[in-house]
Amino acid sequence: MNAVNDYPQNLDILMDVPVKLTVEIGSCHLPMRDILQLNVGSVIQLDKSSEEPVDLYINNKLFARGEVVIVEDQFGIKITEILGSVK
């Protein structure tokens, strides 16, 4: 199936339903005392290295992984892996 146009016709009604796409570059756990000390310019270290792929979620379900790219002056994601089943 071609990802752009080849889908069952009975799904036509769903093709314009908006979904939320979220990209997670990492996360961390901080105690409240550290959160309260954050200021402009503070740096928060995340749990992923810069070489690791980022996670793409569709409606809070892990869907794919990819790498961060720059497209003109904006961030983009190059998908490197689509997961076999949505988790």
Summary of the structure (lengths in Angstrom):
residues: 87
radius of gyration: 17.5
end to end distance: 21.8
largest distance: 54.4
contacts: 139
relative contact order: 0.18
helix: 13%
strand: 33%
